[in-house]
């Protein structure tokens, strides 16, 4: 099983709350650095309120999120795809993700989907939101 993990820089709790509200994310577990055992070998300089690891379900898919560690991962060579059944659902989710973020590609019909758009949310995470094109993965 492949599970993506998004690394944040101290605002993971805020991002989780945003994804719960925006995408209906279900939080399975959250562990904070304050909860790590003594002598765990983990970085002692991280704030205790940083999220050490979290497990969520977003549209039924597992996702992990963390406030990371000493070294933050960066890169914009990936995005998450959300495939929905109706143009109304696509429009609603796209607009919620775009609130406080930026639209990379406006919603429009495409040859592979009746509606498709790309957005970067307020946390810098890239999302592709579309209809009709994910049926190949079912």
C-alpha positions in Angstrom: 0.0 0.0 0.0 1.3 3.4 -0.9 0.3 6.2 1.5 1.2 9.9 0.7 2.5 12.0 3.6 2.3 15.8 3.5 5.0 17.7 5.5 4.1 21.0 7.1 6.1 23.6 9.0 4.3 23.9 12.2 0.7 24.4 10.9 -0.3 20.7 10.5 -3.1 21.0 13.0 -4.5 24.0 11.1 -4.2 22.0 7.8 -6.0 19.0 9.3 -8.8 21.2 10.5 -9.0 22.8 7.0 -9.1 19.4 5.3 -11.8 18.1 7.7 -14.0 21.1 6.9 -13.2 21.4 3.2 -12.9 17.7 2.1 -14.6 15.9 5.0 -11.3 14.3 6.1 -11.7 11.7 8.8 -9.0 11.8 11.4 -8.0 8.3 12.5 -5.1 9.3 14.8 -2.9 12.3 15.7 0.3 12.1 17.8 2.2 15.1 18.9 5.9 15.5 19.7 5.0 16.1 23.3 3.7 12.5 23.4 7.0 10.9 22.3 8.7 8.7 24.9 11.7 10.0 26.7 15.0 9.0 25.1 13.2 8.3 21.8 16.1 9.6 19.8 13.8 12.1 18.1 14.7 15.7 17.7 14.2 17.4 21.2 14.2 20.9 19.6 10.8 20.5 17.9 7.9 22.3 19.6 5.8 19.9 21.7 2.6 21.0 19.9 4.0 20.0 16.4 2.2 17.0 14.9 4.6 14.1 14.9 2.3 11.9 12.7 -1.4 11.8 11.8 -3.5 9.3 9.9 -6.5 10.5 7.9 -8.9 9.3 5.3 -9.8 11.7 2.5 -12.4 10.6 0.1 -11.8 7.0 1.4 -8.0 7.2 0.7 -5.4 7.1 3.4 -3.2 10.1 3.9 -0.6 11.0 6.5 0.4 14.5 7.7 3.2 15.7 9.9 5.0 18.9 11.0 8.2 17.0 9.9 11.5 17.2 11.5 14.8 18.9 11.1 14.7 18.8 7.4 11.5 19.8 5.5 10.8 18.2 2.1 10.0 20.6 -0.7 8.9 20.2 -4.2 6.1 20.9 -6.5 6.4 17.8 -8.8 3.2 16.2 -7.5 -0.4 17.0 -6.7 -3.4 15.0 -5.3 -6.3 14.1 -7.6 -9.8 14.2 -6.4 -12.3 12.5 -8.8 -16.0 13.2 -8.1 -19.2 12.2 -9.7 -20.8 15.6 -10.5 -19.8 19.0 -11.8 -21.5 20.5 -8.7 -19.3 18.5 -6.4 -16.2 19.4 -8.4 -17.1 23.1 -8.3 -17.8 23.1 -4.6 -14.6 21.2 -3.6 -12.5 23.3 -6.0 -13.8 26.6 -4.6 -13.2 25.5 -1.0 -9.6 24.5 -1.8 -9.0 27.8 -3.6 -10.2 29.9 -0.7 -7.0 31.4 0.6 -5.0 29.6 -2.0 -4.5 30.2 -5.7 -6.1 28.8 -8.9 -3.5 27.2 -11.1 -5.9 26.2 -13.9 -9.5 27.4 -13.8 -12.3 24.8 -13.9 -13.1 24.0 -17.5 -14.2 21.0 -19.6 -11.4 18.8 -20.9 -11.3 15.9 -23.3 -10.6 13.5 -20.5 -13.1 15.0 -18.0 -16.3 16.9 -18.2 -14.9 19.4 -15.6 -11.2 19.8 -14.5 -9.2 22.3 -12.6 -6.0 22.7 -10.6 -5.6 24.6 -7.4 -2.9 25.2 -4.8 -4.5 25.5 -1.3 -3.5 27.9 1.4 -0.8 25.5 2.6 0.8 25.2 -0.8 -0.5 21.7 -1.5 -1.5 21.1 -5.2 -4.9 19.5 -6.0 -6.5 18.4 -9.3 -10.2 18.3 -9.0 -12.2 16.5 -11.8 -15.1 14.4 -13.0 -15.3 11.3 -15.1 -11.6 10.6 -15.4 -10.8 8.4 -12.5 -13.0 5.5 -13.6 -9.9 3.7 -14.9 -8.6 3.3 -11.3 -11.8 1.6 -10.1 
